[in-house]
Amino acid sequence: MKHYSVGILGGSGFVGSQIAYECAANGYSVRVFTRSRERCKHLLVVPGLSLVETNIFDQDQLNTQLRGIDAVINLVGILNERQHNGKGFRKAHVELPQRIIDACLFNGVQRVLHMSALNADAITGPSHYLRTKGTAETILHTTSPEKLQVTSFRPSVIFGPNDSFFNRFASLLKAMPVAFPLACPDARFSPVYVGDVARRFVQALDDETTINQRYDLCGPKEYSLIELVRYTAEQLEIKRHIIGLPDFFSHLQAAVFEWFPGKPFSLDNYNSLKIDSTCQQNSCEITSIENIVPFYIGSKGIQKKYDTYRKTARR
Ligand SMILES: NC(=O)c1ccc[n+]([C@@H]2O[C@H](COP(=O)([O-])OP(=O)(O)OC[C@H]3O[C@@H](n4cnc5c(N)ncnc54)[C@H](OP(=O)(O)O)[C@@H]3O)[C@@H](O)[C@H]2O)c1
């Protein structure tokens, strides 16, 4: 293995932290860029990792920070924007990759791994999120391959401890005592494990066959959203009447919730759910939710697994 230094943008988040750990564990020297060191103390203890507070949207600062780096991993992404016009999505998903390309060309950094999303498409994407993710892929993959060696990853929803999918539904289910009105209940997903995603990224760093490729990443099984929410309730061992909303009420829920603080569900999220997040050609498919989710959703889940383990161990 080459002894690379890797710069990670978005390396403090849920997926980015896992990729940062995996890079460090594989002997790479890692530089994680963040807006706030204070918020990512969990990374300070990782050997071979330095945490740099900087403004990655400032071209001069980005040019300086990528000096001496061999490969860049970009994970910066948002699910919601403050504005309601797509400007925030364009800034995070399109302007930033453009700045990354400029900084890479400025410093002679050739290797770029980019996090996109399943169904990202500049033209046909049904939401700002998916269109801007698609535009970023187009910009990155049409930059001269002699200058930039890009690999993009397009995952379905990603799960693991600290995810914002199962954990969010778990909090919502606990907060609603009797019934749970669920928008877009029939939307389909193939949840993929964060550890598998991180391994795919790190393997690609040194694998020339991945250059200029785009990989769809899904887990081994498909589920509807209502099945995943029912599964979450089962893990929590709580009884809730989960009511799948028809399309009109799903749209209405999004139109109302997008004005709530933190936008628990937005019209852009609703639009993203119009296409199933499942793979035709899957490049991941290893760990299933049943092997991981019970260990982090609900302490009873962990206890139950432990009790079963002890019983079988005694036999
Ligand atoms: N999680 C999923 O299910 C999923 C599925 C498909 C695709 N993805 C994609 O995977 C990537 C990572 O997702 P995640 O779930 O790990 O997200 P996350 O936990 O929210 O992390 C996002 C990261 O991006 C950085 N970031 C966000 N907005 C920024 C801004 N305006 N300026 C600078 N940095 C900013 C944050 O860094 P600081 O706060 O430290 O500055 C943070 O490290 C995203 O591109 C997302 O679209 C995720």
The ligand as an ORCA input file, in Angstrom:
! r2SCAN-3c Opt
* xyz 0 1
  N     -26.408      9.298      5.607
  C     -27.021      8.784      4.553
  O     -27.964      7.977      4.666
  C     -26.560      9.149      3.152
  C     -27.127      8.489      2.052
  C     -26.682      8.839      0.767
  C     -25.709      9.811      0.607
  N     -25.194     10.438      1.707
  C     -24.185     11.473      1.516
  O     -23.054     11.159      2.325
  C     -22.416     12.353      2.779
  C     -22.203     12.298      4.265
  O     -23.466     12.119      4.894
  P     -23.579     12.081      6.476
  O     -24.848     11.385      6.790
  O     -22.308     11.618      7.077
  O     -23.782     13.624      6.807
  P     -23.464     14.424      8.158
  O     -23.312     13.524      9.313
  O     -24.499     15.495      8.238
  O     -22.046     15.097      7.861
  C     -21.933     16.102      6.929
  C     -20.511     16.636      6.937
  O     -20.461     17.696      5.989
  C     -19.904     18.828      6.584
  N     -20.727     19.987      6.172
  C     -22.059     20.058      6.080
  N     -22.452     21.263      5.666
  C     -21.334     21.969      5.499
  C     -21.096     23.276      5.116
  N     -22.095     24.101      4.798
  N     -19.833     23.701      5.078
  C     -18.823     22.862      5.406
  N     -18.993     21.595      5.785
  C     -20.247     21.150      5.831
  C     -19.930     18.676      8.088
  O     -18.680     19.136      8.575
  P     -18.480     20.133      9.834
  O     -19.819     20.314     10.483
  O     -17.485     19.445     10.713
  O     -17.934     21.358      9.249
  C     -20.066     17.168      8.264
  O     -18.801     16.597      8.512
  C     -23.306     13.496      2.297
  O     -22.769     14.014      1.101
  C     -24.642     12.836      2.019
  O     -25.383     13.517      1.031
  C     -25.586     10.131      2.969
*
